[in-house]
Amino acid sequence: MKSPTVAIVVPCYNEQPVLPHSYERLVKQLRALIGQDSVSKDSFICFIDDGSRDNTWEQIDAYSRESELVYGIKLSRNFGHQNALLAGLIEVGAKADCVISIDADLQQDEHAMSEFLREYKEGSDIVFGVRGDRNTDSVFKRVSADCFYGLMSVMGVRLQRNHADYRLMSKRAIEALGEYDEDNLFLRGIVPQIGFKQSVVNFDVRGRKLGESKYTLPKMISFALNGITSFSITPLRIVTALGFIFTIFSVLMSVYILVMKLVYETAVPGWASAVLPIYLLGGIQLLSIGIIGEYVGRIYMESKRRPRYIIEASTFD
C-alpha cells in the first residue's frame, strides 16, 4: 500500500497565544511522518479560523507563506467549533486520502497520529482518539464528563466514551459525513453512525499551558443539549410518561376527594393538599413546555436551511 496523503485539520478560535507552539509541533510531526514514509509528501496541515477576534488569521496566513506544508481557511464569522471542524473536513476531504482532526491547543498527543495511520492502513475508515484518563482535568470537569456520558447513555445516544474530536476519517467516511445535511451538528454522535470499519487509539492528555479553554460551562451545557436533542426523543417520551402519570394521579385524587365529601361528609383537611399539587403540576408543565420548545426550536432552525459555514478566504487559492 502506497503512503496515503494525509490532511491534519485544526479548528482555531482566538488561538493567538498557542498557535506558534502548535504550528511548530504539528509541522515537526508531519515532517517526521513524511520522513518515515508513513504519509506522502503531498500531506499538509490546514488551520481553520472560526471568525477569531485576535490575530489568529494573520498568523495562519503567515505560516502558509512560510511553509509548503501549511494552508489556512478563514470563515466569515464565528460559526462554532463543530461547524468549523466540518468545514475543514469537507473542504480538504477531496484533497487527501484521509483527514486527522485535532484541537489547536494540542492537549491531545499528536504523536498518536502514527497509531491512527497504522489502523487506517489495516482497513479502518474511522479511528477514534480516546484519552486514557482524566488526571489533567479538574474535579468538576471529571464529574461533569461522567454525568454527560451517563446521561447520553440513558438517552440512547451512541458515543465513544472519552473521545472528543481527535480522530482520523478516510475519504469515503468524509463523503458519507457530507450526506448528513443538518444544521444542529453533533459530530461525536454523527460519526459513529456512519458505519464502516472503526477502531480506537488511546492517548494521554496534556494540561493546557497557554491560552484559555473555549468550552465554558454554558457552552458545555449547550453542547450536551445539542447532542440530546439531535439524537434522542427520550425527553419527549419522558414528558409523555409524566403527563400520563400525573393524569392518573389527578383522577385518583379527584375520586378520593369526592368519596370523602359524599360518603364521609368531610372536606379534605389542610391547604397543602390543594396548593402543593398545583405548584408541582405547574413546575412539571413548565419543564415539559421547555423541553418541547427545545425540539420545536431545533426544527425551526433546521427548516431555514441556512449555510453551516461561509468561507471568506483560503490560502489554497
ABEGO torsion letter per residue (X at the ends): XBBBBBBBBBBBBGAAAAAAAAAAAAAAAAAAAAAAGABBAABBBBBBBBGBABAAAAAAAAAAAABAABBBBBBABBAEAAAAAAAAAAAAAAABABBBBBBAAGABBAAAAAAAAAAAAAGBABBBBBBABAAABBAAAAAAAAAAAAAAAAAGBBBBBGBBABBBBBAAAAAAAAABBBABBBAAAAAAAAEEBBBBBBBBBBBBABEBBABBAAAAAAAAAAAAAAABAAAAAAAAAAAAAAAAAAAAAAAAAAAAAAAAGBBBBEAAAAAAAAAAAAAAAAAAAAAAAAAAAAAAAAAAGBBABBBABBAAX
